Amino acid sequence: MIKIKKASEPVSDDDGFRILVDSTWPVEFSRDELKINAWFKEIAAEKNTEEYLSQLKKKIKLIKHLKLLERVKKQLTLVYWSEKKGNVLILKNYLDGKSRVIRSSVGRIHG
C-alpha cells in the first residue's frame, strides 16, 4: 500500500517505509525528525505536472525499485515538501497502475 504525506505532517507508526520524493531536502527538518528511510531525489518532478508522467517513463529503474520496496515493506509513504502535490499524486497513481496513459501504453498482454 502506498500513501502520501507532506513533510510537515506528523510521523505515524503506520507510515511504514518513508521515502522523500523531492529534489531538495526540507531545511526545516532533520533526517531524524522526518524519519526518512530513503531519499529518491532523482524521481522528483523537474518540470510541470503535465510533463511529469513522461519523465517517469524515463525513470523506469527507480519505479521498479519503488515497486519492489512496496512488495517487501508492505507499506510505503511518499513524503513530499514542495507545493506540487499533483506530481506526488501522479507518482502514486503510476505505482498503483491507475494511470490511463500507462495502461494504454503497455498494450495487450494476452492474445
C-alpha beads as a LAMMPS data file, in Angstrom:
LAMMPS data file: protein, C-alpha beads

111 atoms
110 bonds

1 atom types
1 bond types

-500.0 500.0 xlo xhi
-500.0 500.0 ylo yhi
-500.0 500.0 zlo zhi

Masses

1 110.0

Atoms # bond

1 1 1 0.000 0.000 0.000
2 1 1 1.261 3.461 -0.837
3 1 1 0.211 6.681 0.817
4 1 1 1.270 10.314 0.559
5 1 1 2.239 12.761 3.295
6 1 1 3.578 16.278 3.384
7 1 1 6.858 16.526 5.316
8 1 1 5.210 18.845 7.854
9 1 1 2.595 16.206 8.772
10 1 1 3.321 14.149 11.909
11 1 1 5.068 10.797 11.517
12 1 1 2.910 7.835 12.494
13 1 1 3.610 4.162 13.142
14 1 1 1.538 3.073 10.141
15 1 1 3.660 5.103 7.692
16 1 1 5.914 2.111 7.109
17 1 1 8.926 2.799 4.885
18 1 1 9.143 6.576 4.351
19 1 1 10.632 7.900 1.100
20 1 1 11.294 11.566 0.413
21 1 1 10.424 12.206 -3.249
22 1 1 11.525 15.835 -3.615
23 1 1 14.673 17.114 -5.261
24 1 1 15.611 19.255 -2.255
25 1 1 15.704 18.424 1.429
26 1 1 13.254 20.425 3.567
27 1 1 15.684 22.599 5.531
28 1 1 13.256 22.982 8.413
29 1 1 13.624 19.295 9.345
30 1 1 16.439 16.897 10.182
31 1 1 16.525 13.311 8.916
32 1 1 15.660 12.116 12.429
33 1 1 12.644 14.421 12.672
34 1 1 11.237 13.232 9.352
35 1 1 12.132 9.569 9.963
36 1 1 13.049 9.238 6.282
37 1 1 14.290 5.783 5.261
38 1 1 15.302 6.749 1.717
39 1 1 15.585 9.857 -0.447
40 1 1 14.682 9.415 -4.113
41 1 1 15.518 12.919 -5.305
42 1 1 16.052 11.592 -8.838
43 1 1 12.347 10.784 -9.148
44 1 1 11.201 14.279 -8.209
45 1 1 9.494 16.368 -10.849
46 1 1 11.868 18.517 -12.823
47 1 1 9.163 20.406 -14.705
48 1 1 5.434 20.990 -14.576
49 1 1 2.797 18.377 -13.831
50 1 1 1.855 17.797 -17.475
51 1 1 5.389 16.701 -18.304
52 1 1 5.936 14.644 -15.155
53 1 1 4.348 11.452 -16.476
54 1 1 6.657 11.358 -19.473
55 1 1 9.590 11.938 -17.086
56 1 1 8.505 8.931 -15.006
57 1 1 8.547 6.664 -18.044
58 1 1 12.237 7.514 -18.466
59 1 1 12.971 6.621 -14.826
60 1 1 11.816 3.013 -15.057
61 1 1 14.650 1.623 -12.880
62 1 1 13.624 3.860 -9.988
63 1 1 9.978 2.902 -10.481
64 1 1 10.858 -0.804 -10.380
65 1 1 12.864 -0.219 -7.205
66 1 1 9.877 1.521 -5.580
67 1 1 7.558 -1.322 -6.609
68 1 1 9.951 -3.863 -5.096
69 1 1 10.123 -1.842 -1.872
70 1 1 6.335 -1.809 -1.738
71 1 1 6.191 -5.604 -2.053
72 1 1 8.876 -6.150 0.599
73 1 1 7.886 -3.441 3.101
74 1 1 4.098 -3.693 2.528
75 1 1 3.599 -0.010 3.382
76 1 1 5.302 2.937 1.667
77 1 1 4.756 6.588 2.418
78 1 1 5.838 9.053 -0.239
79 1 1 6.896 12.184 1.625
80 1 1 6.978 15.467 -0.264
81 1 1 7.887 19.001 0.672
82 1 1 7.241 21.117 -2.406
83 1 1 3.892 22.703 -3.136
84 1 1 3.454 20.429 -6.156
85 1 1 1.312 17.708 -4.588
86 1 1 -0.019 16.907 -8.052
87 1 1 3.306 15.375 -9.041
88 1 1 3.304 13.115 -5.985
89 1 1 -0.249 12.026 -6.835
90 1 1 0.887 11.210 -10.376
91 1 1 3.753 9.124 -8.963
92 1 1 1.407 7.281 -6.588
93 1 1 -1.089 6.572 -9.375
94 1 1 1.764 5.418 -11.611
95 1 1 2.945 2.993 -8.926
96 1 1 -0.619 1.818 -8.281
97 1 1 -1.151 1.263 -12.019
98 1 1 -4.036 3.754 -12.093
99 1 1 -2.680 5.991 -14.814
100 1 1 -4.672 5.678 -18.047
101 1 1 -1.639 6.673 -20.063
102 1 1 0.395 3.835 -18.572
103 1 1 -2.274 1.210 -19.160
104 1 1 -2.777 2.286 -22.746
105 1 1 0.944 2.370 -23.466
106 1 1 1.587 -1.121 -22.088
107 1 1 -0.581 -2.795 -24.693
108 1 1 -2.218 -6.170 -24.590
109 1 1 -0.600 -8.895 -22.556
110 1 1 -2.847 -11.779 -23.543
111 1 1 -3.642 -12.716 -27.147

Bonds

1 1 1 2
2 1 2 3
3 1 3 4
4 1 4 5
5 1 5 6
6 1 6 7
7 1 7 8
8 1 8 9
9 1 9 10
10 1 10 11
11 1 11 12
12 1 12 13
13 1 13 14
14 1 14 15
15 1 15 16
16 1 16 17
17 1 17 18
18 1 18 19
19 1 19 20
20 1 20 21
21 1 21 22
22 1 22 23
23 1 23 24
24 1 24 25
25 1 25 26
26 1 26 27
27 1 27 28
28 1 28 29
29 1 29 30
30 1 30 31
31 1 31 32
32 1 32 33
33 1 33 34
34 1 34 35
35 1 35 36
36 1 36 37
37 1 37 38
38 1 38 39
39 1 39 40
40 1 40 41
41 1 41 42
42 1 42 43
43 1 43 44
44 1 44 45
45 1 45 46
46 1 46 47
47 1 47 48
48 1 48 49
49 1 49 50
50 1 50 51
51 1 51 52
52 1 52 53
53 1 53 54
54 1 54 55
55 1 55 56
56 1 56 57
57 1 57 58
58 1 58 59
59 1 59 60
60 1 60 61
61 1 61 62
62 1 62 63
63 1 63 64
64 1 64 65
65 1 65 66
66 1 66 67
67 1 67 68
68 1 68 69
69 1 69 70
70 1 70 71
71 1 71 72
72 1 72 73
73 1 73 74
74 1 74 75
75 1 75 76
76 1 76 77
77 1 77 78
78 1 78 79
79 1 79 80
80 1 80 81
81 1 81 82
82 1 82 83
83 1 83 84
84 1 84 85
85 1 85 86
86 1 86 87
87 1 87 88
88 1 88 89
89 1 89 90
90 1 90 91
91 1 91 92
92 1 92 93
93 1 93 94
94 1 94 95
95 1 95 96
96 1 96 97
97 1 97 98
98 1 98 99
99 1 99 100
100 1 100 101
101 1 101 102
102 1 102 103
103 1 103 104
104 1 104 105
105 1 105 106
106 1 106 107
107 1 107 108
108 1 108 109
109 1 109 110
110 1 110 111
